[in-house]
Amino acid sequence: MRKIFFTSLVILGLISCQNNTKKSQVQTQKALEKPAFDHKAFKMKGMIIAKTTFKTFKSKISQTAEKGGLPAVVNFCHDNAHKITDSIGKSHHVIIRRTSHKLRNTDNKADIDEEAVINEYLKLQKEKKQMSPIVLKDTQGYVHFYAPIKTKPECMSCHGTPGKDIPENIYQMIIEKYPHDQATGFKVGDLRGIWDIKFLQNKS
Ligand code: HEC
């Protein structure tokens, strides 16, 4: 009787081990088949959100400029830049940030990951290579979309050379609001900064 009991225990043990092995093999296979996350989908979503944000800025800025010229736009950007990125971010379940190696608002200071992306783009710029959007996962498992922000002709009146592209009165306003401003001296086509769009869902 005892012998039979032991034998059946061993058999049971063998069966369950086998089952476990099979199960874990299936799981490993599944993990291999399925990429950790869908880079392409996040890239598409990120590009749409960055474009929407840029378009919103652009239309609000041109409305403001029509009414009050460049000084009104400086005030508008100072008072509303974060409100705009925060509200668009909320509606897409993301956090939208704009940062740079040459900052105007020190609240936009780059974190370690953003700094690495900026440096990568600066390297590509130096080598005259194309800067493309990047999708990466941070150490906490959140997916981020990064993309270059390039200086356009319409940016020069606030980010070009003071006295040449930036009118004196505008530069005075900027310096007053941002005493540590470094965001001047850019040329059209230069890397002005980056978008960092952090997806709050799909965390692994
Ligand atoms: C009328 C002036 C004005 C114009 C034109 C302008 N900016 Fe700015 N920009 C600002 C101000 C003011 C801030 C700081 C906003 C804040 O307080 O967050 C800023 C901040 C930024 C930042 C965030 C990083 C930082 O340095 O704080 C980026 C990126 C940026 N601008 C890119 C651009 C680009 C690209 C264009 C053209 C498409 C542009 N700006 C046109 C005034 C301007």
Boltz pocket constraint, residues with backbone or C-beta under 6 A from the ligand:
constraints:
  - pocket:
      binder: B
      contacts: [[A, 70], [A, 73], [A, 74], [A, 77], [A, 78], [A, 79], [A, 81], [A, 82], [A, 98], [A, 99], [A, 100], [A, 102], [A, 103], [A, 104], [A, 105], [A, 106], [A, 108], [A, 149], [A, 150], [A, 151], [A, 152], [A, 154], [A, 155], [A, 156], [A, 157], [A, 158], [A, 159], [A, 183], [A, 192], [A, 193], [A, 194]]
      max_distance: 6.0
